[in-house]
Amino acid sequence: MLSRVADSIYWLNRYIERAENIARFLDVNLNLLLDMPVGVGQQWEPLVLTTGDLPHFQSDYGEITAENVIQFLTFDANYPNSIMSCLQAARDNAASVREVISSEMWQQINSFYSLVRDASKNQSLPSLANFLEEVKQASHLFVGVMYATMTHNEGWHFGKIGRLLERADKTTRILDVKYFLLLPSPDDVGTTIDEIGWMALLKSASAYEMYRKRGLHRITPAGVAEFLILETEFPRSIRFCLREAERSLHHITGTPIGTWRIPVERSLGRLRAELDYLTMDEIVARGMHEFLDQFQNQLNQLGGSIFETFFDLGALVTQTSQSQFQSQYQ
């Protein structure tokens, strides 16, 4: 497969997943606002802090208010990680590989983009919750359409890797918002306010019912974090995402799982193996925020390795030349 095509399918899926996860990101705070007792202050700054784009926000908006943060994360066309910008980027990538993806995928992307564009004209807070739910549903529909209508070849697996790595990254960030930033006061740890916050997080990750059905009746910070990090069967847990991404990577390379012949296979395998042998006690001992921050950096490095291995044309030319040189003298 051409590296250009693989790159576009990979990023098409990352941008769709990113748009969905930004909606989930905002949903955490909206659920908290609805459920928190009267008198508990709103917290919007943590949402911007966790994106890592606070300087961008400050230069364009200055004051941190609910309206400004919502505009920044949802409809700001000048912010590359807003929902609007993500859908525009996804649409551009889809257009560049129109001959590879299915007509149904193309139609769903256009419908998704139109949904966000039309919603940008009505940005009132009461309608925001419905809009965020529509964004999540549109993303789910795209994933289902892609699964059902696109040949499960290399391109499909590149798309799957992009989606799962993006999901793993955003799960770390949504956990970090609650665990490190959104609790109003240390005095509230273990209180009803604290439990409401963890319930909001589970619901925003579509994990509340599955958490309960796993037999975890009591909502605790460690229990929620363990479910979203280490659970093997829940599709939004970090461990699940890395395991499935590794399977798709080995499908592309043809290398059996558990072995490696190129560095990117080793990087992803090591990251997945770390979660296989990690316990929640070890994560807590290391520090939840510190663990999540380090894991985000590792995922970023993995993304860079995928680019260098499969999408960087300069690197591909160099690798091909080296391979040809070696074959001439063997």
C-alpha positions, 0 to 999 in steps of 0.5 A: 500500500502507498504510504500516502494512502496509509497515512491518510486512512490512519489520520482519518480515523485518528481525527474522527476518534479525537472529535468523539473524545473531545466531546467526552472530555467536555461531557465529564464537566457537563455531567459534573455541573448537572450533578454537583450540589449548589455552591460548588464552583465550575471548573473549566481551566483544567479542561484546557490545561490537560489539552496542553494548549493553554498558551493557544487559548490565552492568546485567542480568548484570554479569560477562562469562562464556560463559553470560551472553553466550549467555543475553543474545544468545539467550534474554533476553526483556528484551533487544530484540535477542536471538534470542528477542525478535527472533522475538517481534517478527517474530511480532507484525508477522506477526500484524498483517498476517496478511491480507497474508502467505501461510498458509505464511509464518505457519506458518513463523514460528510454527514458528520461534518454537516452536523458539527457545522450546523451546530456551530450556529447554535451554541447555547449551553442547554443544547450542548449536551445533546450535541455532544451525544450526537457527536459520539453517536456519529463517530460510532456510526462511522466506525460501524460503517467502516467495519462493515463496508471496507475490505479488512486489508492493510488500509483498514488495519492502519485506520484501526491502529490510528483509532485505538492509539488516539482512544488510548491517549484520550482515555489517559487525559480524561482520567487525568482531568478527574484524578488530578484536576477536577476535584474541588478540594482535598477535603472532598476526597471520599465524599459524595462530591468525589463519588459524583465526579467518578460517576460522571467520568464513567458515564462520559467514557460509556463505562458506567454500566460495564463497570457495574456489570463487572461486579464493581458495585462501589465506585472508588478512584482506584476501581475506576482507574483500574477499569479504564487502564487495565481492563482486558475486555472493555473497548475503551480501556488503555490495555484493550486499545494497545492489545488490539493495535498490536494485533493490527500492526502484526497483521500489516508487518506479517510478524507473529505476535510476541516477536519483532523485526522492526523497532515499532513492533518492539515499542508497541509490544513493550508498552502493551506488555508493561500493562499486562504485568502492571498492578493498580497498587504500582500505579498508585505508588508511582503517582496516578498523574505521573503515570498518565503523563509518562504514558502519554509521552510514550504514546506520542513517541509510538506515534512518531515511530509509526510515522517514521516506519510507514509514512515518512517518504524520506525514511522509506527511500533511505530504507529501500536504498539500504536494503538494495545496497545490502542485497547487492553484497550478500 
